[in-house]
Amino acid sequence: MILKPATHCALLFLSILLLALNAAGWNLPHFECEKYDLTEFYSADLKAAVNSNPDLMETRLKQGWSYFKQNFISGNGLVNNRRLEDGVVAGTEEALSKGQGFGMLLALLNNDQEEFNRIFEAANKFLWSNESKSYFFWLWTDSSYKEGAATDADLDIGLALVFADELQKAGYWKPYNSATITYKKRAMEIIRSVRNNMCSSDDYLLPGDNWSSAAIGNLNPGYFATAWMKVFNNYQSEVDFSAVIDNCYKVLQKVPHYNKGQAPDWVDSTGKKASYGGNKPYDGLGMQSAGIMAQWRIAMDALWFGDPRAIAYCENTKLTLTQYSNSNPGLILFQMGLYDDLGRYCENTNTCAEAAMWSCAILGSKNQEYSVKGLNSLVLSKIMGSTPASQMHFGSASDSDQVYMLRQSISMLGFAAITGQFPDVLSDMRDSSCNPLINGPVGIKSPLSLSSKSVDLSKQQEIMVTALLDRSAPWKLTLSARTTEKSQIITGRTDTVQYVFTGSGWFTKETVDVTLEVTGLKPAISDSLLKASFKITGVNDYPQVEPGGVLMLHDLENGSAINVLGGSWYSYNDESTSGSSVVEPSETELLVAEGAGFPGYGIKAKFDVDQYAGVGMDFLDSGAVDLSMFESITFNYRTDGDITGLLFMLATSNITNFAFNQKSIEASSEWKEETVLISDLKPPFWSPSSVMDLTVSEKMQWQVQGVGQNGTLYIDNVRMKLKEGALPGNDILLPYTPIRMSLTPAVKLQRVNVCQIKNSLIIDDEGWNIFTLDVFTLSGKRVMRHHFTHDNRPGRKVISSGSINLPAGNYIAVLYGKNKVRLSRGFTWK
């Protein structure tokens, strides 16, 4: 393939294509089947949030999993039962078998085989009994343990192992064998043990394996994992759970509040008070911490297998969650809690965990009229967190949700279910639309190839990277620079591997290695078919910006409201929301005041606030810039008067409801330097799904809000720090030059565009009289001057090729108008 000049349309199409290929919808390694797209059951606002940010749900689950690993998985692999007791943290030195089960399921859903194995091995070491073939020690501490398997825990661990075995058989996970223990061997031991030791002779699911004759009178509906048992039936044929599943539904249909979709903690086989119920809250007949789990377990049977009994139970929850149709979508949250033996709500029990379980039941109803009202963004916010402090853990810090292992586990498992991230992996591995490896390992039709072995980026050349598989499969391309160690990763899930290397952000002459990895590839395929390399022989000039360095966006010492990228300061208020806030001065140019900075010139804005008001700065005079290579934004500020705090916001064009990601900043009567990590900017609580896309960053804002927040805000020296070793893209590099920074325009930049069309240089302007054009290299050397002696009126101006003698590369055009006003534009000449 011949090297060719870059074409923006082609690059845009490729970017969109790659984005679509990478929007997998979950963290699992195989394809997401269409059946797991549940958005038809979401409210309009929740559906819009998902559509605007396809990666939101899997990213949020992965964040929650990271928090879980850091806070609840001990060094020995046991999941600690951390919680609060009387306001004091407890349980850090104890582990539950159910915690191991939850941890293994979460590790699997996040495609974390390493952590899955660590949790599994800890369960085998500390909790397993070879005699009973169960995780017999349901509670473990350093000094003691409690005997007897907890059926729900063994069911969860068994399901996780079945799914792990299927993933490894298909080639998505690595084979596992530790001291003769394999996923399949241990899964089969658990399945046999549950059926033979944790089910009665008359086919009732018992709460454990050592309850003897008392078990039949003490059943826990929260353990009725009917979908799990159906998976076991499909996995093996040694034992059959069909009769047990039937009895689970028979018991459930007899419980006191079945018609409201409420499952009690403990009952006997007739649905009445359990023999040990007198020792439980509400005699065991309330839907408390055990019974609430039935909402999730039964809902999974509705979602995976469409069992009409499961669907009917889930639909009954409408008579408990009666506020689902209220015009206030948040009122349903006050019903998503625990219930007593009379079916009455227990006050202050609606944590993120309960909200997650009830949401599963709403979804399991398969009733769109119910779900599109009940599954709204406020409910999802309750589950996954809605404040900057809770963007890693699930739930709310005000409810101390982050302290509880069980709340975090249950919230994430429920969240995974309602967002289509908890699939029946066994079924998926037998479905070619989900598992491209079902017909065996993937082959290579055409090996990894490059359109050229070298590329001169200063001449706007490109390299096409291609390969062809024999069918669609997950793949990853890695570009690794030998000198700078810069790397770039591109992923996809197609049979055609294709990527155009344009060199954006690459500024060193060096060799780049390209490696292709394909999931499920035939072992016999040689590495030589998956590797290639090319040399960067020429690079663009770039300004004095050090990798990982700091770019001064505006120190305001030019006395102008225009920053070095061409964007302007502005003020705003709450007029659009019927507020009466005032910002003075209202004129943009007058916001910059001598003596208001630290030191010299700075921004000075006086506020009289009703609802909110603020000042901001556009990055460009129009359009957006890519800030994904930046780490932080720093500025100096001070306040006076009655201002008690600020909101710093970064506005991106993907957010259209003004829910800009933000961070709170304290007021300061003295000059203070504030560094805001971009990773600390989070969506506001009222729109948690509004996650910024840094590649389309438009502006930053400082906002004062609340009645009585009157005073003055001073800002100076706004700068941005690059990530270690990183350089910005050309959208920032081109304008950020010594020439650009030396300009001191007296007015906001006009809409002027400079570009190449065929062999001519075109200047388009709207209402500005241009007299002279200077062209500079990015290092500041002038290489061309052109006078518009006959036609300096507004409109299109054409400089023909005969007047241009420029090598291919990037340049800065400096345009001069009347009254000595100057402005500049970056352009590329090919």
Summary of the structure (lengths in Angstrom):
residues: 830
radius of gyration: 31.3
end to end distance: 19.1
largest distance: 105.1
contacts: 2862
relative contact order: 0.08
helix: 33%
strand: 27%
